Amino acid sequence: MVIGVSACLLGENCKYSGGNNYSESAIEYIKGHEVVSICPEVLGGLPIPRDPAEIVDGVVKHKDGSSVDKEFRDGAKKALEILKDTGAELVILQSRSPSCGVNTIYDGTFSGKLISGNGVFVELLKAEGFNVIDVEEL
């Protein structure tokens, strides 16, 4: 089986802070499978590190109100095409992210409060019928 995985979970220093979200449970789960590492935010041309972003009224923005929606959505489309081209059957993503958050994301107030919702990449994946899980479900 081909599994797409958020690059940060594999230890790649691509998250907004410049660090990663290395996950031993993700590493264990993907053993023996073909793995496609993806970071839609980097694919969208965003730098590392970068200012944190949240979804505010349906638009991905920085705390100062500047929009990075185009970069997030362009990166999500590029990541989707990579997963389609590689035949990925499952995608394991990082919790709470405005790109990769599955079922739970930050509320757009930059206060750390969580709400029900999906990141922009997750929305695309689900619309295309991908099986998507949050790393915390492993």
C-alpha positions in Angstrom: 0.0 0.0 0.0 1.1 3.5 -0.8 0.7 5.9 2.2 1.0 9.7 2.0 2.5 11.2 5.2 2.9 14.8 6.4 6.7 15.4 5.9 6.9 16.9 9.4 5.8 13.6 10.9 8.8 11.9 9.2 11.2 14.3 10.9 11.5 16.9 8.1 12.0 20.4 9.5 9.2 21.9 7.5 6.7 23.1 10.0 6.1 26.9 10.5 8.5 27.1 13.4 11.3 25.5 11.4 11.0 22.3 13.4 9.2 19.0 12.9 6.5 16.8 14.5 8.4 13.5 14.3 6.0 10.7 15.2 7.3 7.3 16.3 3.7 5.9 15.9 3.6 7.1 12.3 7.1 5.6 11.6 5.9 2.2 13.1 2.6 2.3 11.1 4.2 2.9 7.7 6.9 0.2 8.0 6.8 -2.1 5.0 4.8 0.4 2.9 5.7 2.7 0.1 5.7 6.2 1.6 5.1 9.6 -0.1 6.3 12.5 2.1 4.4 15.7 1.5 4.2 19.2 2.9 1.5 21.3 1.1 2.7 24.5 2.7 6.2 24.1 1.3 4.8 23.0 -2.0 2.8 26.3 -2.0 6.0 28.2 -1.8 5.9 29.2 1.8 9.3 29.6 3.6 10.7 27.7 6.6 10.3 29.1 9.1 7.1 31.1 8.5 4.6 33.0 10.5 1.9 30.8 12.0 -1.4 30.8 10.1 -5.0 29.8 10.9 -8.2 29.7 9.0 -10.2 32.9 9.6 -13.7 32.9 8.0 -12.6 30.4 5.4 -9.4 32.2 4.5 -5.9 31.1 5.6 -4.3 34.2 7.3 -1.4 35.3 9.5 -2.2 36.9 12.8 -1.7 40.3 11.3 -4.5 39.6 8.9 -2.3 39.1 5.8 -3.6 36.3 3.6 -1.6 33.2 2.7 -4.7 31.5 1.3 -3.4 31.3 -2.2 -0.2 29.6 -1.1 -2.0 27.2 1.1 -4.5 26.2 -1.6 -1.9 26.0 -4.4 0.2 23.8 -2.2 -2.8 21.6 -1.4 -3.5 21.1 -5.1 0.1 20.2 -5.8 0.2 17.7 -2.9 -3.1 16.2 -4.1 -1.7 15.7 -7.6 1.4 14.0 -6.1 -0.7 11.6 -4.1 -3.0 10.8 -7.1 0.1 10.2 -9.3 1.6 7.8 -6.8 -1.6 5.9 -6.1 -1.7 6.7 -2.4 -4.5 4.8 -0.6 -4.1 6.4 2.8 -2.9 9.8 4.0 -1.6 10.4 7.6 -1.5 14.0 8.5 -0.5 16.4 11.3 -3.2 17.4 13.8 -4.6 20.9 14.0 -2.8 22.4 11.0 -4.6 24.8 8.7 -3.4 22.5 5.9 -3.4 19.1 7.4 -5.7 19.2 10.4 -8.2 16.3 10.3 -11.5 17.0 12.1 -9.9 19.6 14.4 -8.2 22.9 13.6 -7.4 26.1 15.4 -10.3 28.5 15.6 -8.7 31.5 13.8 -8.2 33.7 16.9 -4.6 32.6 17.4 -5.4 31.8 21.0 -4.8 28.1 20.9 -8.5 27.2 20.9 -9.6 24.2 18.8 -12.8 23.8 16.8 -14.2 21.1 14.6 -13.1 21.5 11.1 -10.5 20.4 8.5 -7.5 22.0 7.0 -7.6 23.1 3.3 -5.6 20.1 2.2 -7.8 17.7 4.1 -10.9 19.2 2.5 -9.4 18.6 -1.0 -8.4 15.0 -0.1 -11.8 14.1 1.3 -13.5 15.6 -1.8 -11.4 13.3 -3.9 -12.3 10.3 -1.8 -9.0 9.8 0.0 -8.9 7.9 3.3 -7.4 10.5 5.7 -6.4 10.0 9.3 -4.9 12.2 12.0 -1.6 11.0 13.3 -3.1 11.0 16.8 -5.5 8.3 15.7 -2.6 5.8 15.2 
